[in-house]
Amino acid sequence: MAVIIADSNKVLKSERNSEDVWVFAEQMEGKLASVTLELIGAARKLASKLEVKVCAVLLGDKVETIIHELFVHGVDTVYVIDDEVFHFYRAETYNRAFCYLIDKYKPEILLMGATTTGRDLAGAVATAIKTGLTADCTQLDIDLEKRILLASRPAFGGNIMATIVCEKHRPQMATVRPRVMPMPEPKVNKTGAIIRETFKIEEKSLRTWVLEIIKEQSENTKLEDAKIIVCGGRGVQNQEGFKLLQELAKVVGGIVAGSRGAVEKGLVEHKRQVGQTGQTVSPKIYFAIGISGAIQHTVGIQGAETIVCINTDSECEMMKLATYGIQGDVFKVLPKLINSFKEVLKDISNIETKDLCTIVKEG
């Protein structure tokens, strides 16, 4: 791979005031978070309008293998600080390194994923450099006349979309929810510039140490990665109803989730909640069962390809949003639907999601 390597001590003056669009390359032990690639695609659109570069900031320990992946997905320049002190994420170390890079290179816009790490780091950085931060964005654009970022997010409980601007302070910062921005197509032969920085932090000077990482043990697919989701709302009513959802999910190879209403009733865990205050998902098929379709919920399923709604109210918002709608009592409809899928999917091991989509479309 051919790259241009710039010594940080010999960077041109113009590069020290880049006015570029930066993306935080979030990674865990050498594995890049998928939201980073989504942010690169969003950053490319913003940078094209501003006629500037897309840059990624990569902090970590032995993270050289990630650089090529950033280039092929659209990054022009990668700022790298590779040191064992950055092996694990800590707000203290990452914040200090980020503020150093921002002060030196002066980006115009900085985007981070609205993940546990991204939310923590974005707040720390924005506070330290005294700039504005728009959290949990679902849309990004540029006001070309003023050359400022238009960061939009649900507000007032999801009842409106608010567009927020930061006119006076730089960089303009925003965190973006995973699964709301399309991932850019990779260009295998794309390369870019690598700017390697050195930023030394003594481990003994830190207030926190990582003693051990305990990974969550789960046999289930993560909700945000699921291709088929069976989601229940208040209309499912009780645990007996959710047993039907679990049966449907088992038959179609999906994962069970719930709306905020279902979580509040104790019918499903919060980590399985879809919506503004839960997870943003983009499955191939989304079964919305007993869900009315409030904007607080629908903002979390904007990336769903096919939506199947089951509800007694044929005029509810979810019915209007759905690809296919079934009006009826979930306790009467679901057993019939489950039996129908069982009959069609006798050899489910050989059925792929795309085949199931065709079956759903054909009724």
C-alpha positions as CSV (number, residue, x, y, z in Angstrom):
1,M,0.0,0.0,0.0
2,A,1.5,3.3,-1.1
3,V,0.9,6.2,1.4
4,I,2.3,9.6,2.0
5,I,3.9,9.8,5.5
6,A,4.3,13.2,7.0
7,D,6.6,13.8,9.9
8,S,4.5,15.7,12.5
9,N,7.4,18.1,13.1
10,K,7.6,19.0,9.4
11,V,3.9,19.6,8.7
12,L,3.2,22.6,6.5
13,K,1.7,25.7,8.0
14,S,-1.4,25.3,6.0
15,E,-2.0,21.8,7.4
16,R,-1.8,23.3,10.9
17,N,-5.0,25.1,10.2
18,S,-6.7,22.4,8.2
19,E,-10.4,23.4,8.5
20,D,-11.1,19.7,7.6
21,V,-13.8,17.4,8.7
22,W,-12.5,14.9,11.4
23,V,-13.9,11.6,12.4
24,F,-12.9,9.7,15.6
25,A,-11.8,6.2,14.6
26,E,-13.3,4.3,17.5
27,Q,-11.7,0.9,18.0
28,M,-11.4,-1.8,20.6
29,E,-8.2,-3.9,20.6
30,G,-7.6,-3.4,16.9
31,K,-11.2,-3.9,15.7
32,L,-12.8,-0.8,14.2
33,A,-16.3,0.1,15.3
34,S,-18.8,0.0,12.4
35,V,-20.2,3.5,13.3
36,T,-16.8,4.9,12.3
37,L,-17.3,3.8,8.7
38,E,-20.8,5.3,8.7
39,L,-19.3,8.6,10.0
40,I,-16.7,8.6,7.2
41,G,-19.5,8.4,4.7
42,A,-21.3,11.3,6.3
43,A,-18.1,13.3,6.7
44,R,-17.4,12.8,2.9
45,K,-20.6,14.5,2.0
46,L,-19.9,17.4,4.4
47,A,-16.3,17.7,3.2
48,S,-17.4,17.8,-0.5
49,K,-19.6,20.7,0.2
50,L,-16.9,22.6,2.1
51,E,-14.2,21.5,-0.4
52,V,-12.0,20.2,2.4
53,K,-10.5,16.8,3.4
54,V,-11.9,13.9,5.5
55,C,-9.5,13.1,8.3
56,A,-9.6,10.3,10.9
57,V,-8.0,10.4,14.4
58,L,-6.7,7.0,15.4
59,L,-5.6,6.5,19.0
60,G,-4.5,3.1,20.2
61,D,-1.8,0.5,20.7
62,K,-0.5,-1.3,17.6
63,V,-3.3,-0.1,15.4
64,E,-1.4,0.1,12.1
65,T,-3.7,-2.5,10.5
66,I,-6.7,-0.2,10.9
67,I,-5.2,2.6,8.7
68,H,-5.8,0.9,5.4
69,E,-9.4,0.2,6.3
70,L,-9.9,3.9,7.0
71,F,-8.4,4.8,3.6
72,V,-10.5,2.4,1.5
73,H,-13.7,3.7,3.1
74,G,-12.9,7.3,2.1
75,V,-10.5,9.0,4.6
76,D,-7.9,11.3,3.0
77,T,-5.6,11.8,6.1
78,V,-5.1,9.7,9.2
79,Y,-3.7,11.3,12.4
80,V,-2.2,8.5,14.4
81,I,-1.0,8.3,18.0
82,D,0.2,4.8,18.6
83,D,1.3,4.1,22.2
84,E,0.6,1.4,24.8
85,V,-1.0,4.0,27.1
86,F,-3.9,4.1,24.6
87,H,-4.4,0.3,24.5
88,F,-7.7,0.6,26.3
89,Y,-10.0,3.6,26.2
90,R,-9.9,6.0,29.1
91,A,-11.4,9.4,29.0
92,E,-8.4,11.0,30.6
93,T,-5.8,9.8,28.1
94,Y,-7.9,10.1,25.0
95,N,-9.2,13.5,25.9
96,R,-5.7,14.9,26.5
97,A,-4.5,13.5,23.1
98,F,-7.5,14.7,21.2
99,C,-7.2,18.3,22.7
100,Y,-3.5,18.3,21.6
101,L,-4.4,17.4,18.0
102,I,-7.2,19.8,17.8
103,D,-5.1,22.7,19.1
104,K,-2.3,21.8,16.6
105,Y,-4.3,21.2,13.5
106,K,-7.6,23.2,13.9
107,P,-10.3,21.1,12.4
108,E,-13.6,22.7,11.3
109,I,-15.9,19.8,12.2
110,L,-15.4,16.8,14.5
111,L,-17.8,13.8,14.4
112,M,-17.9,10.9,16.9
113,G,-20.2,7.9,17.2
114,A,-23.0,8.1,19.8
115,T,-21.7,5.0,21.5
116,T,-20.7,4.5,25.1
117,T,-17.1,5.5,24.3
118,G,-18.0,8.3,21.8
119,R,-20.5,10.0,24.1
120,D,-18.1,9.9,27.0
121,L,-15.1,11.3,24.9
122,A,-17.2,13.9,23.0
123,G,-18.4,15.5,26.2
124,A,-15.0,15.6,27.7
125,V,-13.4,17.1,24.6
126,A,-16.1,19.7,24.1
127,T,-15.8,20.8,27.7
128,A,-12.0,21.0,27.6
129,I,-11.8,23.1,24.4
130,K,-14.9,25.1,25.2
131,T,-16.9,24.4,22.1
132,G,-20.5,23.3,21.4
133,L,-21.6,19.7,21.0
134,T,-24.8,18.4,19.5
135,A,-25.5,14.8,20.7
136,D,-27.3,11.9,19.2
137,C,-27.7,13.4,15.7
138,T,-29.7,11.6,13.0
139,Q,-29.1,14.1,10.2
140,L,-26.1,16.3,9.2
141,D,-25.8,19.0,6.5
142,I,-23.9,22.2,5.7
143,D,-25.2,25.8,5.4
144,L,-23.0,26.7,2.5
145,E,-23.6,30.5,2.9
146,K,-22.2,30.5,6.4
147,R,-20.1,27.3,6.0
148,I,-21.5,25.9,9.3
149,L,-22.6,22.5,10.3
150,L,-26.4,21.8,10.6
151,A,-26.8,19.1,13.2
152,S,-30.3,17.7,13.5
153,R,-31.7,15.5,16.3
154,P,-35.1,14.6,17.8
155,A,-36.1,17.0,20.6
156,F,-38.9,17.5,23.0
157,G,-39.4,13.8,23.5
158,G,-39.0,13.1,19.9
159,N,-42.0,15.2,18.8
160,I,-39.9,17.6,16.7
161,M,-36.6,17.5,14.8
162,A,-34.3,20.3,16.0
163,T,-31.4,21.7,13.9
164,I,-28.6,23.0,16.1
165,V,-25.7,25.2,15.0
166,C,-22.5,26.3,16.6
167,E,-21.6,29.7,15.0
168,K,-18.7,31.0,17.1
169,H,-16.7,28.1,18.4
170,R,-14.5,25.5,16.7
171,P,-14.5,22.7,16.0
172,Q,-18.2,22.2,15.6
173,M,-18.8,18.8,17.3
174,A,-21.6,16.2,16.9
175,T,-22.2,12.6,17.9
176,V,-24.1,10.5,15.5
177,R,-26.3,7.5,16.3
178,P,-25.1,4.2,14.9
179,R,-27.1,2.7,12.0
180,V,-28.6,6.0,10.8
181,M,-26.0,6.9,8.2
182,P,-25.3,4.6,5.2
183,M,-21.9,3.0,5.1
184,P,-19.7,4.1,2.1
185,E,-18.7,1.6,-0.5
186,P,-15.0,0.6,-0.1
187,K,-12.5,1.6,-2.8
188,V,-9.8,-1.0,-2.5
189,N,-7.0,1.0,-4.1
190,K,-7.6,4.3,-2.3
191,T,-4.7,5.6,-0.2
192,G,-4.0,8.8,1.7
193,A,-1.6,10.6,4.0
194,I,-0.5,9.4,7.5
195,I,0.5,12.0,10.0
196,R,2.1,10.2,13.0
197,E,2.2,12.1,16.3
198,T,3.9,11.4,19.5
199,F,2.1,12.3,22.7
200,K,3.6,10.8,25.8
201,I,1.6,10.2,29.0
202,E,3.2,8.5,32.0
203,E,1.0,5.7,33.3
204,K,1.8,6.5,36.9
205,S,0.4,10.1,36.4
206,L,-3.0,8.8,35.6
207,R,-5.9,8.6,38.0
208,T,-7.4,5.5,36.5
209,W,-6.0,2.1,35.5
210,V,-7.6,-0.7,33.5
211,L,-7.1,-3.9,35.6
212,E,-9.3,-6.2,33.5
213,I,-11.7,-6.2,30.7
214,I,-14.7,-8.5,31.2
215,K,-16.6,-9.1,27.9
216,E,-20.3,-9.8,28.0
217,Q,-21.0,-13.4,27.3
218,S,-24.0,-13.8,25.0
219,E,-25.1,-16.4,22.5
220,N,-27.4,-13.9,20.8
221,T,-26.7,-11.5,18.1
222,K,-26.4,-7.9,19.2
223,L,-29.6,-6.0,18.6
224,E,-27.9,-3.4,16.4
225,D,-26.4,-6.2,14.2
226,A,-29.6,-8.3,13.8
227,K,-30.9,-8.8,10.2
228,I,-34.4,-9.7,11.5
229,I,-36.0,-8.1,14.5
230,V,-39.4,-9.0,16.1
231,C,-40.3,-6.0,18.2
232,G,-43.3,-5.8,20.6
233,G,-45.0,-2.7,22.1
234,R,-47.7,-2.0,24.7
235,G,-50.2,-3.8,22.4
236,V,-48.5,-7.1,23.2
237,Q,-49.8,-6.6,26.7
238,N,-48.1,-9.3,28.7
239,Q,-45.4,-12.0,29.0
240,E,-47.7,-14.5,27.2
241,G,-47.7,-12.1,24.2
242,F,-43.9,-11.9,24.3
243,K,-43.7,-15.7,24.3
244,L,-45.4,-15.6,20.9
245,L,-42.9,-13.0,19.8
246,Q,-40.1,-15.3,20.9
247,E,-41.6,-18.2,19.0
248,L,-41.9,-16.1,15.9
249,A,-38.3,-14.9,16.2
250,K,-37.1,-18.5,16.7
251,V,-38.9,-19.6,13.5
252,V,-37.7,-16.8,11.3
253,G,-34.2,-16.6,12.8
254,G,-34.6,-13.2,14.4
255,I,-34.1,-11.5,17.7
256,V,-36.8,-10.1,20.1
257,A,-36.9,-6.5,21.0
258,G,-39.3,-4.0,22.5
259,S,-40.5,-0.4,22.4
260,R,-40.2,1.9,25.3
261,G,-43.7,1.1,26.4
262,A,-42.8,-2.6,26.6
263,V,-39.6,-1.9,28.6
264,E,-41.5,0.3,31.1
265,K,-44.0,-2.6,31.6
266,G,-41.1,-4.9,32.3
267,L,-41.8,-7.1,29.3
268,V,-38.3,-6.8,27.8
269,E,-34.9,-5.6,29.0
270,H,-33.7,-2.1,28.4
271,K,-30.8,-3.3,26.3
272,R,-33.3,-4.7,23.9
273,Q,-35.2,-1.4,23.5
274,V,-35.5,0.2,20.1
275,G,-36.0,3.9,19.7
276,Q,-34.8,7.3,20.7
277,T,-33.8,6.3,24.2
278,G,-32.8,2.8,23.1
279,Q,-31.0,1.3,20.1
280,T,-31.0,2.4,16.5
281,V,-31.3,-0.6,14.2
282,S,-31.3,-1.2,10.5
283,P,-32.5,-4.8,9.9
284,K,-33.5,-6.4,6.6
285,I,-37.0,-7.2,8.2
286,Y,-38.6,-5.4,11.1
287,F,-41.8,-6.9,12.7
288,A,-43.5,-4.1,14.6
289,I,-46.1,-5.8,16.7
290,G,-48.5,-3.9,18.9
291,I,-46.5,-0.7,18.3
292,S,-48.4,2.6,17.4
293,G,-45.5,4.3,15.7
294,A,-44.6,7.3,17.9
295,I,-41.7,9.3,16.5
296,Q,-39.7,8.3,19.6
297,H,-39.8,4.8,18.3
298,T,-39.6,5.3,14.5
299,V,-36.5,7.4,14.8
300,G,-34.7,4.2,15.7
301,I,-35.8,2.2,12.7
302,Q,-35.2,4.6,9.8
303,G,-32.7,2.1,8.3
304,A,-35.1,-0.9,8.2
305,E,-35.5,-2.2,4.7
306,T,-38.9,-4.0,5.2
307,I,-41.4,-3.3,8.0
308,V,-44.2,-5.6,8.8
309,C,-46.8,-4.1,11.2
310,I,-49.4,-6.0,13.2
311,N,-51.9,-3.7,15.0
312,T,-55.6,-3.4,15.7
313,D,-55.5,0.2,14.5
314,S,-55.3,0.4,10.7
315,E,-54.8,4.2,10.9
316,C,-51.8,4.2,13.4
317,E,-48.6,5.8,12.3
318,M,-46.7,2.5,12.2
319,M,-49.3,1.2,9.6
320,K,-48.6,4.2,7.5
321,L,-44.8,3.7,7.7
322,A,-45.0,-0.1,7.2
323,T,-44.2,-1.9,4.0
324,Y,-46.9,-4.5,4.9
325,G,-49.6,-4.1,7.4
326,I,-51.9,-6.7,9.1
327,Q,-54.9,-5.4,11.0
328,G,-55.9,-7.6,13.9
329,D,-55.4,-8.8,17.4
330,V,-51.8,-9.9,17.9
331,F,-53.0,-12.9,19.9
332,K,-55.0,-14.1,16.9
333,V,-52.7,-13.1,14.1
334,L,-49.4,-14.3,15.5
335,P,-50.3,-18.0,16.0
336,K,-51.4,-18.1,12.3
337,L,-48.3,-16.2,11.1
338,I,-46.0,-18.5,13.1
339,N,-47.7,-21.7,11.7
340,S,-47.5,-20.2,8.2
341,F,-43.8,-19.5,8.5
342,K,-43.2,-23.0,10.0
343,E,-44.9,-24.5,7.0
344,V,-42.9,-22.5,4.4
345,L,-39.6,-22.6,6.3
346,K,-39.4,-26.4,6.9
347,D,-35.7,-26.4,6.3
348,I,-34.8,-23.1,8.0
349,S,-31.1,-23.9,8.0
350,N,-30.9,-23.2,4.3
351,I,-33.1,-20.1,4.3
352,E,-31.3,-16.7,4.0
353,T,-32.6,-13.3,5.1
354,K,-33.1,-12.3,1.4
355,D,-35.2,-15.4,0.8
356,L,-37.3,-14.6,3.9
357,C,-37.9,-11.1,2.5
358,T,-39.2,-12.6,-0.7
359,I,-41.5,-14.9,1.3
360,V,-42.9,-11.9,3.3
361,K,-43.5,-10.0,0.1
362,E,-45.3,-12.9,-1.5
363,G,-47.6,-13.2,1.6
